[in-house]
Amino acid sequence: FYTTVQPETLLERCEETLGVNHEFADITYFAADHRFSYNHTIWSNDPEVQPNRISKVIAF
């Protein structure tokens, strides 16, 4: 799943939707293509200008 929404914004929306504000709450967000599917992490497209570091690793 690809999106141009930044991970911080996704986390903020999850927190708002769930109504969770406990500082130690573990909010993990995933997406699935059907209810029996395993969870896919959400891939955010990187900004055009970014620091000189690795942001994603793709392994097959």
PDB file of N, CA, C and O in Angstrom:
ATOM      1  N   PHE A   1       0.845  -1.163   0.000  1.00  0.00           N
ATOM      2  CA  PHE A   1       0.000   0.000   0.000  1.00  0.00           C
ATOM      3  C   PHE A   1       0.892   1.228   0.000  1.00  0.00           C
ATOM      4  O   PHE A   1       1.764   1.375   0.857  1.00  0.00           O
ATOM      5  N   TYR A   2       0.670   2.109  -0.964  1.00  0.00           N
ATOM      6  CA  TYR A   2       1.490   3.301  -1.113  1.00  0.00           C
ATOM      7  C   TYR A   2       0.648   4.534  -0.833  1.00  0.00           C
ATOM      8  O   TYR A   2      -0.542   4.562  -1.146  1.00  0.00           O
ATOM      9  N   THR A   3       1.255   5.540  -0.251  1.00  0.00           N
ATOM     10  CA  THR A   3       0.550   6.783   0.036  1.00  0.00           C
ATOM     11  C   THR A   3       1.538   7.936   0.050  1.00  0.00           C
ATOM     12  O   THR A   3       2.732   7.743   0.281  1.00  0.00           O
ATOM     13  N   THR A   4       1.034   9.122  -0.198  1.00  0.00           N
ATOM     14  CA  THR A   4       1.868  10.318  -0.080  1.00  0.00           C
ATOM     15  C   THR A   4       1.720  10.943   1.303  1.00  0.00           C
ATOM     16  O   THR A   4       2.366  11.946   1.605  1.00  0.00           O
ATOM     17  N   VAL A   5       0.873  10.355   2.139  1.00  0.00           N
ATOM     18  CA  VAL A   5       0.684  10.840   3.506  1.00  0.00           C
ATOM     19  C   VAL A   5       1.871  10.392   4.352  1.00  0.00           C
ATOM     20  O   VAL A   5       2.276   9.230   4.301  1.00  0.00           O
ATOM     21  N   GLN A   6       2.415  11.303   5.116  1.00  0.00           N
ATOM     22  CA  GLN A   6       3.579  10.997   5.941  1.00  0.00           C
ATOM     23  C   GLN A   6       3.192  10.119   7.130  1.00  0.00           C
ATOM     24  O   GLN A   6       2.069  10.218   7.623  1.00  0.00           O
ATOM     25  N   PRO A   7       4.106   9.256   7.603  1.00  0.00           N
ATOM     26  CA  PRO A   7       3.813   8.357   8.723  1.00  0.00           C
ATOM     27  C   PRO A   7       3.319   9.081   9.972  1.00  0.00           C
ATOM     28  O   PRO A   7       2.462   8.562  10.688  1.00  0.00           O
ATOM     29  N   GLU A   8       3.846  10.267  10.241  1.00  0.00           N
ATOM     30  CA  GLU A   8       3.413  11.018  11.420  1.00  0.00           C
ATOM     31  C   GLU A   8       1.932  11.368  11.330  1.00  0.00           C
ATOM     32  O   GLU A   8       1.213  11.305  12.327  1.00  0.00           O
ATOM     33  N   THR A   9       1.477  11.740  10.125  1.00  0.00           N
ATOM     34  CA  THR A   9       0.068  12.078   9.918  1.00  0.00           C
ATOM     35  C   THR A   9      -0.802  10.843  10.065  1.00  0.00           C
ATOM     36  O   THR A   9      -1.880  10.915  10.656  1.00  0.00           O
ATOM     37  N   LEU A  10      -0.352   9.707   9.535  1.00  0.00           N
ATOM     38  CA  LEU A  10      -1.109   8.462   9.683  1.00  0.00           C
ATOM     39  C   LEU A  10      -1.260   8.090  11.156  1.00  0.00           C
ATOM     40  O   LEU A  10      -2.346   7.713  11.596  1.00  0.00           O
ATOM     41  N   LEU A  11      -0.181   8.194  11.909  1.00  0.00           N
ATOM     42  CA  LEU A  11      -0.233   7.882  13.335  1.00  0.00           C
ATOM     43  C   LEU A  11      -1.192   8.824  14.060  1.00  0.00           C
ATOM     44  O   LEU A  11      -1.963   8.398  14.919  1.00  0.00           O
ATOM     45  N   GLU A  12      -1.135  10.098  13.708  1.00  0.00           N
ATOM     46  CA  GLU A  12      -2.032  11.082  14.330  1.00  0.00           C
ATOM     47  C   GLU A  12      -3.494  10.734  14.062  1.00  0.00           C
ATOM     48  O   GLU A  12      -4.326  10.813  14.966  1.00  0.00           O
ATOM     49  N   ARG A  13      -3.810  10.349  12.824  1.00  0.00           N
ATOM     50  CA  ARG A  13      -5.192   9.982  12.476  1.00  0.00           C
ATOM     51  C   ARG A  13      -5.625   8.719  13.218  1.00  0.00           C
ATOM     52  O   ARG A  13      -6.772   8.620  13.653  1.00  0.00           O
ATOM     53  N   CYS A  14      -4.718   7.755  13.367  1.00  0.00           N
ATOM     54  CA  CYS A  14      -5.044   6.536  14.116  1.00  0.00           C
ATOM     55  C   CYS A  14      -5.338   6.877  15.571  1.00  0.00           C
ATOM     56  O   CYS A  14      -6.300   6.372  16.150  1.00  0.00           O
ATOM     57  N   GLU A  15      -4.515   7.727  16.155  1.00  0.00           N
ATOM     58  CA  GLU A  15      -4.734   8.124  17.547  1.00  0.00           C
ATOM     59  C   GLU A  15      -6.074   8.827  17.712  1.00  0.00           C
ATOM     60  O   GLU A  15      -6.800   8.566  18.671  1.00  0.00           O
ATOM     61  N   GLU A  16      -6.411   9.729  16.768  1.00  0.00           N
ATOM     62  CA  GLU A  16      -7.681  10.451  16.837  1.00  0.00           C
ATOM     63  C   GLU A  16      -8.857   9.496  16.681  1.00  0.00           C
ATOM     64  O   GLU A  16      -9.843   9.596  17.412  1.00  0.00           O
ATOM     65  N   THR A  17      -8.758   8.579  15.741  1.00  0.00           N
ATOM     66  CA  THR A  17      -9.845   7.639  15.474  1.00  0.00           C
ATOM     67  C   THR A  17     -10.072   6.697  16.643  1.00  0.00           C
ATOM     68  O   THR A  17     -11.212   6.420  17.018  1.00  0.00           O
ATOM     69  N   LEU A  18      -8.982   6.207  17.217  1.00  0.00           N
ATOM     70  CA  LEU A  18      -9.092   5.266  18.332  1.00  0.00           C
ATOM     71  C   LEU A  18      -9.385   5.955  19.659  1.00  0.00           C
ATOM     72  O   LEU A  18      -9.817   5.313  20.616  1.00  0.00           O
ATOM     73  N   GLY A  19      -9.150   7.257  19.713  1.00  0.00           N
ATOM     74  CA  GLY A  19      -9.365   7.983  20.956  1.00  0.00           C
ATOM     75  C   GLY A  19      -8.375   7.602  22.036  1.00  0.00           C
ATOM     76  O   GLY A  19      -8.684   7.685  23.225  1.00  0.00           O
ATOM     77  N   VAL A  20      -7.179   7.182  21.629  1.00  0.00           N
ATOM     78  CA  VAL A  20      -6.158   6.751  22.580  1.00  0.00           C
ATOM     79  C   VAL A  20      -5.178   7.897  22.788  1.00  0.00           C
ATOM     80  O   VAL A  20      -4.610   8.422  21.830  1.00  0.00           O
ATOM     81  N   ASN A  21      -4.988   8.274  24.032  1.00  0.00           N
ATOM     82  CA  ASN A  21      -4.012   9.326  24.302  1.00  0.00           C
ATOM     83  C   ASN A  21      -3.036   8.936  25.410  1.00  0.00           C
ATOM     84  O   ASN A  21      -2.283   9.775  25.904  1.00  0.00           O
ATOM     85  N   HIS A  22      -3.054   7.667  25.794  1.00  0.00           N
ATOM     86  CA  HIS A  22      -2.129   7.189  26.821  1.00  0.00           C
ATOM     87  C   HIS A  22      -0.724   7.195  26.243  1.00  0.00           C
ATOM     88  O   HIS A  22      -0.504   6.674  25.149  1.00  0.00           O
ATOM     89  N   GLU A  23       0.222   7.773  26.955  1.00  0.00           N
ATOM     90  CA  GLU A  23       1.570   7.935  26.405  1.00  0.00           C
ATOM     91  C   GLU A  23       2.288   6.619  26.139  1.00  0.00           C
ATOM     92  O   GLU A  23       3.230   6.585  25.347  1.00  0.00           O
ATOM     93  N   PHE A  24       1.860   5.527  26.786  1.00  0.00           N
ATOM     94  CA  PHE A  24       2.516   4.240  26.584  1.00  0.00           C
ATOM     95  C   PHE A  24       1.708   3.304  25.691  1.00  0.00           C
ATOM     96  O   PHE A  24       2.058   2.132  25.553  1.00  0.00           O
ATOM     97  N   ALA A  25       0.630   3.805  25.081  1.00  0.00           N
ATOM     98  CA  ALA A  25      -0.187   2.970  24.197  1.00  0.00           C
ATOM     99  C   ALA A  25       0.626   2.595  22.963  1.00  0.00           C
ATOM    100  O   ALA A  25       1.317   3.435  22.387  1.00  0.00           O
ATOM    101  N   ASP A  26       0.542   1.344  22.565  1.00  0.00           N
ATOM    102  CA  ASP A  26       1.262   0.855  21.385  1.00  0.00           C
ATOM    103  C   ASP A  26       0.309   0.866  20.202  1.00  0.00           C
ATOM    104  O   ASP A  26      -0.511  -0.039  20.049  1.00  0.00           O
ATOM    105  N   ILE A  27       0.416   1.886  19.370  1.00  0.00           N
ATOM    106  CA  ILE A  27      -0.428   1.969  18.183  1.00  0.00           C
ATOM    107  C   ILE A  27       0.415   1.542  16.992  1.00  0.00           C
ATOM    108  O   ILE A  27       1.383   2.210  16.630  1.00  0.00           O
ATOM    109  N   THR A  28       0.042   0.437  16.397  1.00  0.00           N
ATOM    110  CA  THR A  28       0.715  -0.074  15.212  1.00  0.00           C
ATOM    111  C   THR A  28      -0.305  -0.074  14.091  1.00  0.00           C
ATOM    112  O   THR A  28      -1.402  -0.607  14.262  1.00  0.00           O
ATOM    113  N   TYR A  29       0.019   0.498  12.974  1.00  0.00           N
ATOM    114  CA  TYR A  29      -0.958   0.590  11.902  1.00  0.00           C
ATOM    115  C   TYR A  29      -0.488  -0.209  10.689  1.00  0.00           C
ATOM    116  O   TYR A  29       0.675  -0.150  10.290  1.00  0.00           O
ATOM    117  N   PHE A  30      -1.422  -0.951  10.121  1.00  0.00           N
ATOM    118  CA  PHE A  30      -1.174  -1.795   8.966  1.00  0.00           C
ATOM    119  C   PHE A  30      -2.366  -1.692   8.032  1.00  0.00           C
ATOM    120  O   PHE A  30      -3.371  -1.066   8.368  1.00  0.00           O
ATOM    121  N   ALA A  31      -2.259  -2.298   6.876  1.00  0.00           N
ATOM    122  CA  ALA A  31      -3.364  -2.370   5.927  1.00  0.00           C
ATOM    123  C   ALA A  31      -3.453  -3.795   5.409  1.00  0.00           C
ATOM    124  O   ALA A  31      -2.453  -4.511   5.360  1.00  0.00           O
ATOM    125  N   ALA A  32      -4.642  -4.199   5.026  1.00  0.00           N
ATOM    126  CA  ALA A  32      -4.849  -5.541   4.476  1.00  0.00           C
ATOM    127  C   ALA A  32      -5.814  -5.439   3.309  1.00  0.00           C
ATOM    128  O   ALA A  32      -6.657  -4.543   3.265  1.00  0.00           O
ATOM    129  N   ASP A  33      -5.687  -6.361   2.364  1.00  0.00           N
ATOM    130  CA  ASP A  33      -6.573  -6.312   1.205  1.00  0.00           C
ATOM    131  C   ASP A  33      -7.832  -7.160   1.382  1.00  0.00           C
ATOM    132  O   ASP A  33      -8.748  -7.066   0.565  1.00  0.00           O
ATOM    133  N   HIS A  34      -7.901  -7.973   2.414  1.00  0.00           N
ATOM    134  CA  HIS A  34      -9.132  -8.673   2.797  1.00  0.00           C
ATOM    135  C   HIS A  34      -8.990  -9.123   4.241  1.00  0.00           C
ATOM    136  O   HIS A  34      -7.892  -9.068   4.795  1.00  0.00           O
ATOM    137  N   ARG A  35     -10.074  -9.564   4.862  1.00  0.00           N
ATOM    138  CA  ARG A  35     -10.038  -9.808   6.304  1.00  0.00           C
ATOM    139  C   ARG A  35      -9.180 -10.996   6.713  1.00  0.00           C
ATOM    140  O   ARG A  35      -8.803 -11.100   7.880  1.00  0.00           O
ATOM    141  N   PHE A  36      -8.863 -11.893   5.790  1.00  0.00           N
ATOM    142  CA  PHE A  36      -8.013 -13.038   6.113  1.00  0.00           C
ATOM    143  C   PHE A  36      -6.547 -12.780   5.758  1.00  0.00           C
ATOM    144  O   PHE A  36      -5.694 -13.651   5.935  1.00  0.00           O
ATOM    145  N   SER A  37      -6.272 -11.603   5.268  1.00  0.00           N
ATOM    146  CA  SER A  37      -4.930 -11.268   4.818  1.00  0.00           C
ATOM    147  C   SER A  37      -4.011 -10.977   5.998  1.00  0.00           C
ATOM    148  O   SER A  37      -4.457 -10.542   7.059  1.00  0.00           O
ATOM    149  N   TYR A  38      -2.728 -11.225   5.794  1.00  0.00           N
ATOM    150  CA  TYR A  38      -1.754 -10.770   6.778  1.00  0.00           C
ATOM    151  C   TYR A  38      -1.614  -9.256   6.608  1.00  0.00           C
ATOM    152  O   TYR A  38      -1.988  -8.710   5.570  1.00  0.00           O
ATOM    153  N   ASN A  39      -1.094  -8.602   7.591  1.00  0.00           N
ATOM    154  CA  ASN A  39      -1.010  -7.145   7.565  1.00  0.00           C
ATOM    155  C   ASN A  39       0.193  -6.675   6.760  1.00  0.00           C
ATOM    156  O   ASN A  39       1.295  -7.208   6.888  1.00  0.00           O
ATOM    157  N   HIS A  40      -0.040  -5.677   5.937  1.00  0.00           N
ATOM    158  CA  HIS A  40       1.018  -5.043   5.153  1.00  0.00           C
ATOM    159  C   HIS A  40       1.368  -3.723   5.823  1.00  0.00           C
ATOM    160  O   HIS A  40       0.476  -3.002   6.271  1.00  0.00           O
ATOM    161  N   THR A  41       2.638  -3.402   5.897  1.00  0.00           N
ATOM    162  CA  THR A  41       2.989  -2.074   6.390  1.00  0.00           C
ATOM    163  C   THR A  41       2.633  -1.058   5.317  1.00  0.00           C
ATOM    164  O   THR A  41       2.598  -1.378   4.129  1.00  0.00           O
ATOM    165  N   ILE A  42       2.373   0.146   5.742  1.00  0.00           N
ATOM    166  CA  ILE A  42       1.996   1.214   4.816  1.00  0.00           C
ATOM    167  C   ILE A  42       3.265   1.914   4.373  1.00  0.00           C
ATOM    168  O   ILE A  42       4.049   2.367   5.207  1.00  0.00           O
ATOM    169  N   TRP A  43       3.475   2.007   3.077  1.00  0.00           N
ATOM    170  CA  TRP A  43       4.676   2.605   2.506  1.00  0.00           C
ATOM    171  C   TRP A  43       4.378   4.059   2.179  1.00  0.00           C
ATOM    172  O   TRP A  43       3.516   4.340   1.345  1.00  0.00           O
ATOM    173  N   SER A  44       5.073   4.980   2.817  1.00  0.00           N
ATOM    174  CA  SER A  44       4.923   6.404   2.522  1.00  0.00           C
ATOM    175  C   SER A  44       6.007   6.803   1.541  1.00  0.00           C
ATOM    176  O   SER A  44       7.177   6.470   1.725  1.00  0.00           O
ATOM    177  N   ASN A  45       5.614   7.514   0.503  1.00  0.00           N
ATOM    178  CA  ASN A  45       6.593   8.008  -0.455  1.00  0.00           C
ATOM    179  C   ASN A  45       7.438   9.086   0.208  1.00  0.00           C
ATOM    180  O   ASN A  45       6.916   9.950   0.912  1.00  0.00           O
ATOM    181  N   ASP A  46       8.737   9.030  -0.019  1.00  0.00           N
ATOM    182  CA  ASP A  46       9.648   9.993   0.589  1.00  0.00           C
ATOM    183  C   ASP A  46       9.544  11.347  -0.099  1.00  0.00           C
ATOM    184  O   ASP A  46       9.180  11.430  -1.272  1.00  0.00           O
ATOM    185  N   PRO A  47       9.869  12.416   0.643  1.00  0.00           N
ATOM    186  CA  PRO A  47       9.921  13.734   0.009  1.00  0.00           C
ATOM    187  C   PRO A  47      11.080  13.770  -0.988  1.00  0.00           C
ATOM    188  O   PRO A  47      12.009  12.968  -0.900  1.00  0.00           O
ATOM    189  N   GLU A  48      11.015  14.707  -1.935  1.00  0.00           N
ATOM    190  CA  GLU A  48      12.064  14.797  -2.954  1.00  0.00           C
ATOM    191  C   GLU A  48      13.413  15.148  -2.337  1.00  0.00           C
ATOM    192  O   GLU A  48      14.443  14.626  -2.765  1.00  0.00           O
ATOM    193  N   VAL A  49      13.419  16.018  -1.344  1.00  0.00           N
ATOM    194  CA  VAL A  49      14.656  16.410  -0.675  1.00  0.00           C
ATOM    195  C   VAL A  49      14.662  15.743   0.698  1.00  0.00           C
ATOM    196  O   VAL A  49      13.741  15.925   1.494  1.00  0.00           O
ATOM    197  N   GLN A  50      15.716  14.969   0.962  1.00  0.00           N
ATOM    198  CA  GLN A  50      15.802  14.263   2.231  1.00  0.00           C
ATOM    199  C   GLN A  50      17.264  14.082   2.626  1.00  0.00           C
ATOM    200  O   GLN A  50      18.153  14.214   1.785  1.00  0.00           O
ATOM    201  N   PRO A  51      17.517  13.782   3.893  1.00  0.00           N
ATOM    202  CA  PRO A  51      18.903  13.594   4.338  1.00  0.00           C
ATOM    203  C   PRO A  51      19.572  12.408   3.636  1.00  0.00           C
ATOM    204  O   PRO A  51      18.899  11.534   3.091  1.00  0.00           O
ATOM    205  N   ASN A  52      20.872  12.397   3.659  1.00  0.00           N
ATOM    206  CA  ASN A  52      21.651  11.347   3.014  1.00  0.00           C
ATOM    207  C   ASN A  52      21.688  10.117   3.921  1.00  0.00           C
ATOM    208  O   ASN A  52      22.684   9.869   4.601  1.00  0.00           O
ATOM    209  N   ARG A  53      20.587   9.343   3.926  1.00  0.00           N
ATOM    210  CA  ARG A  53      20.506   8.141   4.753  1.00  0.00           C
ATOM    211  C   ARG A  53      19.528   7.165   4.112  1.00  0.00           C
ATOM    212  O   ARG A  53      18.741   7.545   3.245  1.00  0.00           O
ATOM    213  N   ILE A  54      19.577   5.930   4.534  1.00  0.00           N
ATOM    214  CA  ILE A  54      18.666   4.905   4.035  1.00  0.00           C
ATOM    215  C   ILE A  54      17.346   5.029   4.777  1.00  0.00           C
ATOM    216  O   ILE A  54      17.327   5.095   6.006  1.00  0.00           O
ATOM    217  N   SER A  55      16.234   5.062   4.034  1.00  0.00           N
ATOM    218  CA  SER A  55      14.930   5.169   4.689  1.00  0.00           C
ATOM    219  C   SER A  55      14.110   3.891   4.543  1.00  0.00           C
ATOM    220  O   SER A  55      13.184   3.661   5.322  1.00  0.00           O
ATOM    221  N   LYS A  56      14.437   3.058   3.556  1.00  0.00           N
ATOM    222  CA  LYS A  56      13.694   1.814   3.353  1.00  0.00           C
ATOM    223  C   LYS A  56      14.649   0.729   2.863  1.00  0.00           C
ATOM    224  O   LYS A  56      15.627   1.012   2.172  1.00  0.00           O
ATOM    225  N   VAL A  57      14.355  -0.495   3.225  1.00  0.00           N
ATOM    226  CA  VAL A  57      15.109  -1.639   2.734  1.00  0.00           C
ATOM    227  C   VAL A  57      14.107  -2.589   2.104  1.00  0.00           C
ATOM    228  O   VAL A  57      13.120  -2.964   2.737  1.00  0.00           O
ATOM    229  N   ILE A  58      14.353  -2.978   0.868  1.00  0.00           N
ATOM    230  CA  ILE A  58      13.475  -3.917   0.165  1.00  0.00           C
ATOM    231  C   ILE A  58      14.234  -5.223   0.026  1.00  0.00           C
ATOM    232  O   ILE A  58      15.327  -5.251  -0.538  1.00  0.00           O
ATOM    233  N   ALA A  59      13.666  -6.295   0.532  1.00  0.00           N
ATOM    234  CA  ALA A  59      14.322  -7.600   0.476  1.00  0.00           C
ATOM    235  C   ALA A  59      13.374  -8.622  -0.123  1.00  0.00           C
ATOM    236  O   ALA A  59      12.175  -8.611   0.158  1.00  0.00           O
ATOM    237  N   PHE A  60      13.906  -9.486  -0.932  1.00  0.00           N
ATOM    238  CA  PHE A  60      13.106 -10.546  -1.551  1.00  0.00           C
ATOM    239  C   PHE A  60      13.641 -11.896  -1.138  1.00  0.00           C
ATOM    240  O   PHE A  60      13.106 -12.925  -1.552  1.00  0.00           O
TER     241      PHE A  60
END
